[in-house]
Amino acid sequence: MRTQVAIIGAGPAGLLLAHLLHRGGVDAVVIETRSQEYVAARIRAGILESSSVDLLTSAGLGDRIRREGHEHRGIYLQTPDGRHHLDFVDLTGRSVWVYGQTEVQKDLVAAGTAQVFYGAASVALHSLSSRPFVTFTDSSGSDQRLDADVIAGCDGSFGPSRSFFDSSVERVYPYSWLGILADVAPSTDELIYAWHPDGFALHSMRSDTVSRLYLQVPNGTDPAGWSDDRIWSALATRLGDGQDGWKLTPGPITDKSVLPMRSYVQTPMRRGRLFVAGDAAHIVPPTGAKGLNLAIADVALLSRALVALLVEGDSRRADSYSDDALRRVWRCTHFSWWMTTMLHASGDPFDEQLQLSQLRWVTSSAAGAAGLAENYAGLPIGF
């Protein structure tokens, strides 16, 4: 087989890249090791920045976001002093949208612009310096070779693309998140980020009837050790149940999982004719709601670069892709680190006072609030 761009990975980054390339007149084929059902069901990010919504809308993928998503003006920050609302629209003129990654995936699949081989095995990348090609075994057991002008690695942190890079920096945090999905209406109209001596807690949501909540737990925690009653009791304590009349409503828990917290940045984001985007290039802790949004920003830059390269014969954007993408990656990596270290209990009394001082500044200073709002609601793509 022959195509212009071979894309490894059929998650949101890979399918969005294929969609944008199609709109730009570039052929692409997507290769995915998992089944379509597995990819569609993965529970991941739930917050879209304003710039991500603008990009998806401009690509013809925004109708259902506007119709079924939930636009939020800001977030709540909770400390022992009380709950404080930060209004992003008032502070920066931009909002965020609650719209799960699973829904973005549905929209991309429904667009039907990508040719995808699901269930591929033994995926291998070859000849990255000149005439790249990909070999794999398709779901029927037949061996395949796909020749391309360019390979785009959108295959996450454990895909084959990462093996071609050896320069990276990483930060592993000393805590994880126990995340749950519950079939109960959210107890809040916007996300609550709570600092508590027992550990961080977050009240998020997926829809009007499904809540997504998180608890800070030690690394290596087994979710089986947390009963439903224990989870709801810890959430009620950390989120301030009963404070100023607010109540946390429990409900049936349908999913429990533990998410380790780490930051990882791959530099550069290109090797020869291989370009990487999304989790294949960087990982951030979810505290800043940046993972999916960074992938969308990467793909927006990469699609423009590849259209210029393959349609117009202009290599300048492709040559600068890594530097252009990494500027935003490092800004978002810092913001995610900052939110994480500000909100998670470390057990150190000195750190605790620094955190509370920082939170008081953010919730009482217009400048502090605006800085958080600008980063959370999203910097322009290409920043």
N, C-alpha and C positions, 0 to 999 in steps of 0.2 A: 504494500500500500504506500501511497505518497500523499503528503499534505504539506501545508506551509508551516503550521505550528502544531507540534505534538504536545498535548497538555497532560501531565501526570496528576491525577486527582480530580474527582468529580464532586467535591464539596462546593460550597458557595464561591470560593476563590476560583476554582477551575471552571465551573459552569459560567460564572460571570465573565471571566476572561474570554471564553469561547463565544459568549453572546456579544460582547463588545467588539471582538474581532470580526464576527459575522457582519455586524452593522458597518464595519469599516472596510469590508470587501476582502477579508483574509480568511482562508480556509483553515479549520482546526479540527483535530480529532482528540478525544479525551479518553484516557485509559485509567480505570479505577479498579483497585484490587478487591474492594468490598462489593456486596450486592447493592442494587438500587434501594432495596428496602432498608438495609442497614444504614446507608448514608442518609436516607430520608428521616430516619427515626432518631438520629443522634441528637441528644439534648445539649445544647451549647449556649451561646450568647443570646441575650434577649433585648439589648438596648442598641438602637441605631442613632448615631449622631445626625445632626441636621445636614451635614455635608454628604453623608452616606445616603440619606433619603433623597437629597437633590440629585445625586449621581444615578441612583436607581430609577428615579422618576424620568430623568432625561433619557435613560436607556429603554423607556417603555415598560418599566417594571414597578411603577409606583402606585397603580390604581388600588390594589388590595391593601397596601400599607395605609393609604389615606382613608380607605373605607373601613378596614377592620382593625388597624393598629390603634394604639392609644398614645396620643400626644401628651407629653408631660412638660410642664413649665420649669420643673426643677426637681430637687431632692430635699429630704430632711436629713439633718445631722443631729444625732442625739448624744448628749453628754450627761453627767450627773446634774448639770445645771438646768437641764430641760431639753426640749426638742425645738430645733431651729430650722426654718424653711429658707432655702436659697432659691430665689426665682431667677432662673437663667434668662428668661425672656426680658425681664426688667434689667438684668445686669449686662447682657450681651446681645439681646435681640434674637437669640436662637433657642430652640427647644430641642428635646430629644423624643424618640418614639420607642415605646415598648412593642417590639415585634420580633418574635423568636427566630433564631437561625433556621429552625425547621420550616418556618413559613417562607423565609427568603428562598430556601431550597425548593419548596413547592413552586414558587413563582418562576424560578429559573428552569425547572423541569417542564412546567407548563408552557414556557416560551418556545420550547422545542427547537432551538437553534443549534444545539450541540449534538454531534454524533459521538456516542459514548459506548465504550466496551466495559461493561461491568463484570465483576468476578474474574478479572485477569490475574494470572499467576506468573511467578518468575519474571517480573518486570525488570528489565535491565536497560541502562542508557549506554550508548556507545558513541565514539568518535566526536566528542564535544568540541574539538578545536576546528573542525572543517565541515564535514558532511554528517551531521548527527543522525542517529536512528535509534529506535526503541524496539526491543524484542520482548515478546510476552506470549503466554499461552492463554488463548481465549476461553470463555466459559464452556465451550463445547469440547475443549481439549486439543484444539488445533494450534500449532505454532504459528506466530505471526511476526512480521517485521514491518515497521512503520518508519519510512524515511521522511525527513522534514528539513526545513531550513533552520528552524529554531525549536528548542525544547523548553517548555515552561514547567517548572516544578512547583505544583500547588498541592503537594501530597503530604503536608503536615510534618510534624517533628520526627516521625518514625518512617518516612517514606524513603525510597532509593535516592532521591535527589540530594538529600543531606550528606550522603556518603562521599560526595565529590568536593566537600568543603571541609577545611581543617582549621579555619581561623574563626574563633567565636569567643564571646565572653558570656559568663553565666553567673547568676546569683540565686542560690537556693534558700528559701525562707524557712525558719524553724517552726512552721505551723502549716496546717492544711485547713480546708473547708469541708465540713459535712453539709452536703446540699440535699434538700428534699423537694419533691413535688407533692402538692396536696390538693385534693379535690375540694377546695373551699374558696369562697370569694375572698379576695384580698381584704385585709383589715386596714388598709391605707390607700389613699388616692395616688400617692407617689412614693418612690422608694425611700426606705428608712435605713440609713447607715448609722449603726449604734456602737459607740465606744463604751465598754463596760469592763470593770476589773476582772470579771470572769473570762473575758474574751469578746472579740468582735461578733456582731450579728448583723444580718442584712435581711430586710423584708422586701422582696421583689414580687413580680407577678408575671404570668404568661397570658392571662385573659381575665375576663370578668368572673370566671368560675374556677380558675386554677392559680394557686399561689406557689411562688418559688422562694424558698427561705434557706439561709445559710448560717452555720455556727462555726466559729473558730475552734479547731480541735488540734491536739498534738499530731505531729507527723507519725504515720504508721497506724493511725486509728482504724479499727475495724468497725464499719457501720453496724454490723450485727450486734455490737456491744451497746448500741443506743436504741432502747425501746422507743416506741412512739410517745409514750407518756414522758419519758426522760427528755426527748427532743422538745416537746411542746412546753415543758416546764422551764427548760433552759432558755428557749426563745422568749417566753413570757417575762422571765427575769431580766434578760439582757435588752429587750426591746421596750421595757417600761410599762408592762401591763398594769393598769390601774392608775397610772400617772395622768393627772388632769382629766380623768374620766375615760381615757383611751383603753380599749380592750382588744386583745389578740384572740381571734376566733380560731380554734383548732379544727381539724378535719381529717379525713382519711388520707394517710400518706401512701402515695403510689410508687415512689421511687426514692431510694437513698443511695448516695455515692459520696466518696471522699476524693477531693481534688487537691493534690499537692500544689504548693505555691512556688513558682520560680520565674525568673526573668532570664531570657536568652536572646542574644542578637548575633546573627551571622553576618560577618563582613568579609568581603563584599557580597552582594546579592546576585552576582553573576560569575560564571566561569565559562569562558569561551562562548559557545552558542547555547549554553544553559542559563536561564534566568529563573530565580526563585521568588516566590511571593507568599504572603500569609504565614502560617505556622511553620512552613518549611524554612523560613528566614528568621523568624523571631517568635518568642513566647512572652507574654506579659501576665502577671497575676490579674485575675478578673476584677479586682477592686475598682479600677478606673473605667471598666466597661469599654476596653479598647481592642480586644482581640479581633472580632469580626470587622470592626471599623478600620483597623489597620490593614486587614486583608483587602477590603474594598478599595482603600486608597492606593495600595500597591498595584492592584489590578488596573485601576484607572490609569495610573502612570504607565504601566507596562503595555497596556493595549494601545495607547497613543504612540508609544515608542515602536511597537512592532508594526503598526499600520504605516508609520513613516518609513520604517526600514524596508518592509516587504512590498508596499504599494508605490511609495514615492522614491525609493532608493536613497533615503536620507538616514544616515546612521547616527546622527548627533544625539537624538533622544535615547536611543538604545545605549550609546556609550555613556551617557550621564545617568541612566536609570538607577543604578545602585546608589550613587551619591544623592540623587534627588529623593529617592525613597527613604534612605537612612536618616535624612534630616528629620522627617516626621516620625520615623520609628524611634529615634532616640528621645525626641520630645515626649512621645507617648509612653515610652519606657520609664522616663523620669517621673512623669505624672502618676503612672501606675505604682511605682515604687513609693512615691510620696504619700499617696492615699493609703497604701498598704501599711507603711511604717507609722503613719499617724493614727491609725485606727485599731491596730492589733496589739493586744496586751502581751508584754514580754516578761512580766514578772520582776522587772527592774524598777525600783522606786524613782530613780533619776529619769529613766525613759518615760515613766508615767507622767511626771510633771511636765516634761517637754511636750508630750502629746496633748495634754490638757491645755497648755499654753498656746500651742498651735491651733487647736480647735476653737479656743476663745477668740483668737485673732481672726480666724476665718469667719466665725459667726457674728462678730461684732464690728469688723472693718469692711467698708465697702470695697477697698482695694483687695483685701484678702479674698472676699467672696467672689469678686469679679475674676480673679486669677483662677480659682477653682472652676467657676462657671465657664470661662473661655475654653479651658482644656477639656472639661467634661462634655460640653455641648458640641465640641469638635472644631478644630482648626481647619482652615481651607485645605482641600486636597492639593498637594504640591507645595505645602508650607515649607 
